[in-house]
Amino acid sequence: MRLSRRTLDRLPEGVTKPDYDPALVTIGLVHLGIGAFHRAHQAVFTEAILAGDPSWGISGVSLRSPDTRDALQPQDGLYTLKIQDGEAEQLQIVGSVVALLCAPEDPEAVLARMADPATRIVSLTITEKGYCHNPATGTLDEAHPDIVHDLENPQWPRSAIGFIVEALARRARAGNAPFTLLSCDNLPSNGHVLKRVVTRFAELRDPALAGLARSVASPSTMVDRIVPATTDSDRDAIAAALGLEDAWPIMTEPFQQWVIEDDFPLGRPAWEKAGAVFVDDVAVFETMKLRLLNGSHSTLAYLGYLAGAETVADAMSLPGMEALIEALMREEASPTLPPLQGFDLAAYRADLLRRFRNPRLRHRTWQIAMDGSQKLPQRLV
């Protein structure tokens, strides 16, 4: 039997269930790139506020593969979050993703959802390469095949950028205010990069759209939670614990962090109730995380993989590796950081080492090492 709204009452004691009626949740947020990280991070922050404000349900959009839609749609969007460290584990059923769409199959449905006036935020976790930009300059890659296609076929976009600009144009024609763009990817000044490429694309498509794109709010964010890829053994373990099948559970760690610039003209969820921090400028937090956590992660991934270590925890146990990572953070990365007044940098570094050692979190080195040419410039170079 499958996890779904109909089977929630069959869950064993100790499993955290939604504290609201999922049937009452309406969509206020469209998320492009409905992958594991989003479902372990932003969707969990949103889950925590739905009992008080059910108007912020998420419509998740897959931009490439239908796999997530196919896995979660029969489950009414529900999935299991397994939070684990070396000492304990906790299971939570997350219900904030209330609709799922696959863009290549039905781009019109995605555009209609984004253009709907009820949609107030469009957020993204599409990885660095999904921005179709030049990482060295932060500008739109105008020769990118998806960008070329979307400029020629605005009604049938392939890229996140193409979807955003077409949806904004439709909202403007209908007299509806633009949504807020919320990048949640590991890019320096991610909100600024997103707005820059969106504005340039709009300008290339129709100069009259450029002014509209410049008016869009696009706050930068810093996100942090380690989320390994789900394996078949993870699915088997979750099924045994729940007594129900879950096609796509998520494994993660107890730690989560979200720092967001507070610029949401159409309103936003009260994510601060779940621990998010709203600031005027996220840049210093973002730089710290990219150079300390992500830079160390990439170092562990490449050296660990070459040494035969399957996971980050395995890599940390290699002779000399923890000392190398500690020195990398303390001696090489930390001196390059801007001032962090009131922030205990030594404690943060120690916490990162503890997280990397977590044996229950099987974060595979090859997974982290993918797309290194996109990741390394802001993490290490």
WOMOUR-V970897 format. One record per backbone hydrogen bond with DSSP energy under -1.0 kcal/mol. CO is the residue of the C=O (numbers start at 0). NH is the residue of the N-H. Records with the same first field share a line. If there is no record, write none. Layout:
CO = NH + NH
This chain:
0 = 244
6 = 9
7 = 10
11 = 14
15 = 92
20 = 23
21 = 24
25 = 56
27 = 119 + 120
28 = 58
29 = 122
30 = 60
31 = 124
32 = 34
34 = 38
35 = 39
36 = 40
37 = 42
40 = 44
41 = 45
42 = 46
43 = 47
45 = 48
48 = 52
53 = 25
56 = 27 + 28
57 = 97 + 98
58 = 30
59 = 100
60 = 32 + 33
61 = 102
65 = 69
66 = 70
67 = 71
68 = 72
71 = 74 + 76
72 = 75
74 = 77
78 = 93
79 = 249
80 = 91
81 = 251
82 = 89
87 = 84
89 = 82
90 = 15
91 = 80
93 = 78
95 = 57 + 97
98 = 59
100 = 61
101 = 105
105 = 109
106 = 110
107 = 111
108 = 112
109 = 113
110 = 114
111 = 115
115 = 118
119 = 179
120 = 29
121 = 181
122 = 31
123 = 183
126 = 129
127 = 130
128 = 131
131 = 140
133 = 137
138 = 133
139 = 141
140 = 143
143 = 147
144 = 148
145 = 149
146 = 150
147 = 151
148 = 152
152 = 155
158 = 162
159 = 163
160 = 164
161 = 165
162 = 166
163 = 167
164 = 168
165 = 169
166 = 170
167 = 171
168 = 172
169 = 173
170 = 175
171 = 174
179 = 121
181 = 123
184 = 186
186 = 189
188 = 192
189 = 193
190 = 194
191 = 195
192 = 196
193 = 197
194 = 198
195 = 199
196 = 200
197 = 201
198 = 202
199 = 203
200 = 204
201 = 205
205 = 208
208 = 212
209 = 213
212 = 215
216 = 180
219 = 260
221 = 258
223 = 256
230 = 234
231 = 235
232 = 236
233 = 237
234 = 238
235 = 239
236 = 240
237 = 241
238 = 242
244 = 2
249 = 81
251 = 83
256 = 223
257 = 276
258 = 221
259 = 278
260 = 262
263 = 266
268 = 270
269 = 272
270 = 273 + 275
271 = 274
276 = 259
278 = 261
281 = 285
282 = 286
283 = 287
284 = 288
285 = 289
286 = 290
287 = 291
288 = 292 + 293
289 = 294
291 = 295
292 = 296
293 = 297
294 = 298
295 = 299
296 = 300
297 = 301
298 = 302
299 = 303
300 = 304
301 = 305
302 = 306
303 = 308
304 = 307
309 = 364
310 = 314
311 = 315
312 = 316
314 = 317
317 = 320
319 = 323
320 = 324
321 = 325
322 = 326
323 = 327
324 = 328
325 = 329
326 = 330
327 = 332
328 = 333
332 = 335
333 = 336
339 = 342
342 = 344
343 = 347
344 = 348
345 = 349
346 = 350
347 = 351
348 = 352
349 = 353
350 = 354
351 = 355
352 = 356
354 = 357
360 = 362
362 = 311
363 = 367
364 = 368
370 = 373 + 374
371 = 375
374 = 378
375 = 379 + 380
